[in-house]
Amino acid sequence: MAYEDVKTYAAMAGLLIFIALFVGVLIYAFWPGNKARFEEARNIPLEQDPEDPAPRGDNGR
């Protein structure tokens, strides 16, 4: 088996692995059971931060 053959098979295997990973991520993202988790994560930036009970005098340093 020549180097060019090994290079071709390795490139094809890598491509197939990345396609499989991409499809797996898409399936995970669009799976109906994950909707509630993503809805909750979507609202995290909109939630109000809890008040700091004891402010530090060092301006956060």
C-alpha positions, -999 to 999 in steps of 0.1 A, spaced: 0 0 0 15 33 -11 15 65 9 -10 81 -15 -35 52 -8 -31 56 30 -35 94 27 -67 89 7 -82 64 31 -72 86 61 -88 117 45 -120 97 37 -122 83 73 -117 117 88 -144 132 66 -168 104 76 -161 109 113 -167 146 111 -200 141 92 -211 115 118 -203 140 146 -221 168 128 -252 147 123 -250 136 160 -249 172 172 -279 181 149 -299 151 163 -291 162 199 -300 198 192 -333 191 176 -344 161 198 -378 170 212 -368 159 248 -341 187 249 -365 215 243 -371 223 279 -334 224 287 -327 248 258 -357 270 267 -342 273 303 -307 281 289 -322 306 265 -336 327 294 -305 327 316 -291 361 303 -325 377 310 -327 366 347 -319 392 373 -286 387 391 -289 380 429 -280 409 450 -246 407 466 -252 408 504 -218 421 514 -202 444 488 -164 444 488 -145 476 492 -118 467 467 -139 475 436 -139 439 426 -101 435 425 
